Every structure is written in structure tokens, then in C-alpha cells.
């Protein structure tokens, strides 16, 4: 019995160490260094078009720091060699439309009767509303790999509104080579525009099991498992919503904000002259953490 117990304990310890190793390796699944220094983003957008799409973006009136500038976006995009670099032009356009739709809705300052319409108010906010002075509810104190630092707030910041200490820690490890830079000072994300855009692209590109990456969904790399199919999770824009906010927005009738997210996608697809494809919504999809 003692020998068996020792075997069980060894197995448990080995499993825990394996899980930690997997968690640590998630970050390295995206290579940030792009030696070519090129990105296909410039094929589809430029500064003039960016201005037309996001005329009400955060701090635009400040000539010294247009925080969400196209220059900052394209500089960050060059760090991710696979972003907008998979498949044909139509695939790349759909991926770009999906990315823009999600960051626009995450940061939207629009309303139904907004001047110019709802869809020109994306990238309006830099930080999660109500959390400018900090919000403690995004600290997962049980996460020992990316531990929350006392007194730090891991609320939404940047185009993707990156949240939770484990996301800040993983992105910090991928970008800086250590997890502590952003765990200790998550507010840096609100001060460095390129870093902020990079955090959004990093999240978009990174697989975090059981969730696929949004990039793999939009480029056809993700193949649903039998369980995914059973739970309604199918390739298309709706699955990216499931990755980003599935527990709140998927598996139920769309609320106003979710509907705007879908409409944003169609808006950007129309702008880029590409068909949106199938499975735009996630109302019939259960969240990815449901097996």
C-alpha cells in the first residue's frame, strides 16, 4: 500500500509539473520577432483609411500622442509574422475585419444615435470604464504561475482590453521575456501605444487550451473536435467572440452589445469588400470551457 501511495503521489506531482510547463509554454506559441519587418496590414489599410474608420479614437486631439494611431498599430503588427499572413487575400481580409470588429466593440464609445453612427466610435476608450483608479475583481489569487501582485489592477486596457493577471503575465513573458514586468506594473499598457496594440495581437494569435486562437479560427487552421461540434462551436466569426467573451455573450440570445459586435464585423467586411462567411454569431455555441 505504501509503494502504491508513493506511485500515486509521484504521478500527481508529475502531472502538476507538466501542467505548469504547458502553461508556461503557451506564451512561446507566438513568435514576436519578425526579421522581415513586414506586414500585410499595409495592403489593406493606411493612415487615411484608419482615420476614416476610427475618427473618434482615444486622445486623437492630442497631436503629441494619438494613442491608437495607425503607425502604432502597424509597428506592433510587424512583430507578429503570422498575423494577416495566412491564406489568400479574402482570408486575410476576413481576419482583419474580425480583429477590428472585436477591438472596436471592446473599446466602443458609440450609442444608437451617435453622430456619424455607432460604428465610427471604436477605439474610443483606453481603459475599462469605472476602473481607471483600479479594479480588484480581475485578480485571480489562485493562479500561482502568474500571481497577482497586491495593490495592482489587471482591469481591461488597450484595444483588446486585456484583463486578468494570468493574461498580463503570459503576455509579459512573450513580449519582455519575463512575466514580472507587467504583473508588477500592468499600467504600462496604458502608456505605450505599440505595447497596447501588441497585447491585442498577442491575444488574437495565442492558443490557450481549451480555446483555439482567434487567428486559427479565422484562417481555417482550427478544426473543431467532436465535442466542439456537439456544443455548436463552428469556424467563423462567432467562434472568435466565444474565445474573447464566450461566458457572457455566447449560448444565449444576443444582447445589444453582442449584436453590435456582429454588426461591426459585417461593417468591416463590407469596407474591405469581402464576404463575411458562415457562423457569424455564437448564440447556439456553448462556451469553450464547457465539455
VENFENKA-V958488 format. One record per residue. RES is the residue in three letters. PHI is phi in radians with two decimals (NA if undefined). PSI is psi in whole degrees, -180 to 180 (NA if undefined). OMEGA is omega in whole degrees, -180 to 180 (none if undefined). Layout:
res = {RES RES}
phi = {PHI PHI}
psi = {PSI PSI}
omega = {OMEGA OMEGA}
//
This chain:
res = {UNK UNK UNK UNK UNK UNK UNK UNK UNK UNK UNK UNK UNK UNK UNK UNK UNK UNK UNK UNK UNK UNK UNK UNK UNK UNK UNK UNK UNK UNK UNK UNK UNK UNK UNK UNK UNK UNK UNK UNK UNK UNK UNK UNK UNK UNK UNK UNK UNK UNK UNK UNK UNK UNK UNK UNK UNK UNK UNK UNK UNK UNK UNK UNK UNK UNK UNK UNK UNK UNK UNK UNK UNK UNK UNK UNK UNK UNK UNK UNK UNK UNK UNK UNK UNK UNK UNK UNK UNK UNK UNK UNK UNK UNK UNK UNK UNK UNK UNK UNK UNK UNK UNK UNK UNK UNK UNK UNK UNK UNK UNK UNK UNK UNK UNK UNK UNK UNK UNK UNK UNK UNK UNK UNK UNK UNK UNK UNK UNK UNK UNK UNK UNK UNK UNK UNK UNK UNK UNK UNK UNK UNK UNK UNK UNK UNK UNK UNK UNK UNK UNK UNK UNK UNK UNK UNK UNK UNK UNK UNK UNK UNK UNK UNK UNK UNK UNK UNK UNK UNK UNK UNK UNK UNK UNK UNK UNK UNK UNK UNK UNK UNK UNK UNK UNK UNK UNK UNK UNK UNK UNK UNK UNK UNK UNK UNK UNK UNK UNK UNK UNK UNK UNK UNK UNK UNK UNK UNK UNK UNK UNK UNK UNK UNK UNK UNK UNK UNK UNK UNK UNK UNK UNK UNK UNK UNK UNK UNK UNK UNK UNK UNK UNK UNK UNK UNK UNK UNK UNK UNK UNK UNK UNK UNK UNK UNK UNK UNK UNK UNK UNK UNK UNK UNK UNK UNK UNK UNK UNK UNK UNK UNK UNK UNK UNK UNK UNK UNK UNK UNK UNK UNK UNK UNK UNK UNK UNK UNK UNK UNK UNK UNK UNK UNK UNK UNK UNK UNK UNK UNK UNK}
phi = {NA -1.14 -1.10 -1.10 -1.08 -1.12 -1.08 -1.13 -1.08 -1.06 -1.09 -1.11 -1.11 -1.12 -1.13 -1.10 -1.14 -1.18 -1.09 -1.10 -1.12 -1.11 -1.06 -1.19 -1.45 -0.98 -1.10 -1.38 -1.23 -2.00 -1.54 -1.42 -1.48 -1.90 -1.13 -1.24 1.14 -2.06 -2.63 -1.31 -0.94 -1.20 -1.26 -1.98 -2.40 -2.51 -1.04 -1.13 -1.17 -1.05 -1.07 -1.20 -1.34 -2.29 -1.34 -2.08 -1.24 -0.96 1.06 -1.08 -1.26 -1.53 -1.11 -1.37 -2.65 -1.33 -0.98 -1.65 -1.28 -1.14 -1.03 -1.17 -1.08 -1.23 -1.11 -1.18 -1.06 -1.17 -1.48 -2.14 -1.09 -1.61 -1.17 1.04 -2.27 -2.16 1.38 -1.45 -1.06 -1.13 -1.10 -1.14 -1.14 -1.14 -1.11 -1.10 -1.07 -1.17 -1.10 -1.11 -1.07 -1.23 -1.24 -1.15 -1.24 -1.08 -2.05 -1.18 -1.96 -1.44 -2.56 -0.97 -1.76 -1.08 -0.98 1.48 1.71 -1.04 -1.41 -1.77 -1.99 -1.26 1.06 -1.34 -1.86 -1.70 -2.15 -1.02 -1.09 1.58 -2.05 -1.01 -1.79 1.89 -2.49 -1.43 -1.31 -1.83 -1.85 -1.56 -1.28 -1.54 -1.44 -1.59 -1.37 -2.14 -1.20 -1.21 -1.65 -1.00 1.53 -1.77 -2.00 -1.89 -1.33 -1.12 -2.48 1.45 -1.04 -1.53 0.98 -0.99 -2.32 1.31 -1.08 -1.21 -1.32 -1.06 -1.16 -1.14 -1.15 -1.04 -1.12 -1.20 -1.53 -1.76 1.52 -2.61 -1.43 -1.39 -0.97 -1.55 -1.15 -1.36 -2.47 -1.12 -1.14 -1.02 -1.07 -1.60 -2.00 -1.99 -1.05 -1.14 -1.06 -1.10 -1.14 -1.08 -1.11 -1.21 -1.21 -1.00 -1.06 -1.07 -1.57 -1.71 -1.36 -2.29 -0.84 -1.47 -1.53 -1.34 -1.41 -1.08 -1.03 -1.14 -1.12 -1.32 -1.79 1.47 -1.32 -1.39 -1.96 -1.01 -1.36 -1.05 -1.18 -1.03 -1.08 -1.04 -1.71 1.40 -1.49 -2.21 -1.05 2.50 -0.98 -0.99 -1.22 -1.21 -1.11 -1.09 -1.12 -1.36 -2.61 -1.04 -1.12 -1.81 -1.88 -1.91 1.31 -2.75 -1.10 -1.13 -1.45 -1.07 -1.15 -1.15 -1.08 -1.10 -1.10 -1.08 -1.18 -1.01 -1.05 -1.14 -1.08 -1.27 -1.06 -1.08 -1.10 -1.55 1.02 -2.45 -1.20 -1.25 1.44 -1.59 0.98 -1.24 -1.82 -2.20 -1.05 -1.73 -1.75 -1.44 -0.95 -1.11 -1.42 -1.63 -1.63}
psi = {-40 -41 -43 -42 -39 -41 -41 -45 -43 -43 -43 -46 -40 -41 -42 -44 -34 -42 -42 -39 -41 -45 -41 -31 -12 -41 -36 0 -16 119 118 -24 114 101 -27 -27 24 157 144 -6 -39 -13 -27 -23 156 -178 -41 -45 -38 -42 -40 -36 -34 66 -9 28 161 132 24 -32 -13 102 -23 -27 87 93 -48 47 157 -33 -44 -40 -49 -32 -42 -40 -32 -14 -8 95 -24 -13 123 30 24 134 -169 -178 -39 -41 -44 -39 -42 -39 -44 -44 -41 -42 -48 -39 -44 -43 -32 -44 -37 -29 14 139 15 164 170 -42 23 143 126 -6 161 -36 -2 15 20 157 28 -36 146 -40 157 130 132 -5 13 -29 14 147 122 -11 -2 23 113 97 -10 -10 110 -17 -42 71 140 140 131 133 -3 147 127 42 175 131 147 -176 -39 -10 58 131 164 142 -34 -29 -41 -42 -44 -44 -40 -42 -41 -39 -45 -13 3 151 -18 -23 -51 -22 -38 -32 71 -21 -14 -30 -25 2 -23 106 -42 -42 -41 -47 -38 -36 -37 -44 -39 -48 -42 -37 -15 129 130 88 139 8 137 173 152 -36 -47 -34 -50 -19 2 7 -29 125 115 141 174 -37 -40 -47 -42 -34 16 7 111 155 141 174 -36 -34 -29 -35 -39 -41 -45 -41 36 -39 -22 -36 -14 160 20 168 137 132 -178 -43 -41 -41 -39 -35 -45 -44 -34 -44 -47 -34 -47 -34 -44 -42 -38 1 55 143 139 -18 -172 168 52 -32 166 21 -31 8 132 149 154 -23 -1 119 NA}
omega = {-180 179 179 -180 179 178 -180 179 179 -180 -179 179 178 180 180 -180 179 179 179 180 178 -179 -180 -175 -180 -176 -176 179 177 179 -175 -174 179 -175 -179 -178 -178 176 178 178 -178 176 -171 -179 171 -176 -179 180 178 179 -180 -178 -176 -177 -178 -175 -174 172 -177 -177 179 -175 -179 177 167 -166 -179 -178 177 178 179 179 -176 176 178 -178 -179 179 -176 -172 -178 -179 -178 -177 -179 177 -178 -177 -179 178 180 178 179 177 179 179 180 178 -179 -180 -178 180 179 -180 179 -174 -172 172 -175 172 -170 -178 -177 177 -179 -179 -176 -166 176 -178 175 -179 -179 -177 176 -179 179 -178 -179 -178 -177 178 176 175 -175 -173 177 178 176 -175 179 -179 -176 180 178 -171 176 178 -178 179 179 -179 -178 179 -176 177 174 -175 180 -173 -180 -177 176 -178 -179 175 176 -178 180 180 178 179 -180 -173 -175 -177 174 -175 -170 -176 -178 173 180 -177 -179 -179 178 -178 180 -177 -176 -176 -180 177 -180 178 179 179 179 -180 177 180 -179 -173 -168 174 175 -175 7 -178 171 174 176 178 -179 178 -174 -179 177 179 -179 175 -178 174 177 179 176 -179 179 -178 171 -177 -175 180 -179 -177 -179 180 176 176 179 178 -173 -173 -173 -177 -178 -170 -174 -180 -179 177 -176 171 -175 -178 179 178 176 179 177 -177 175 -180 179 178 -179 175 178 180 -178 178 178 178 -176 -179 -175 172 -180 -175 -180 -178 -179 179 172 179 -175 -179 175 -176 none}
//
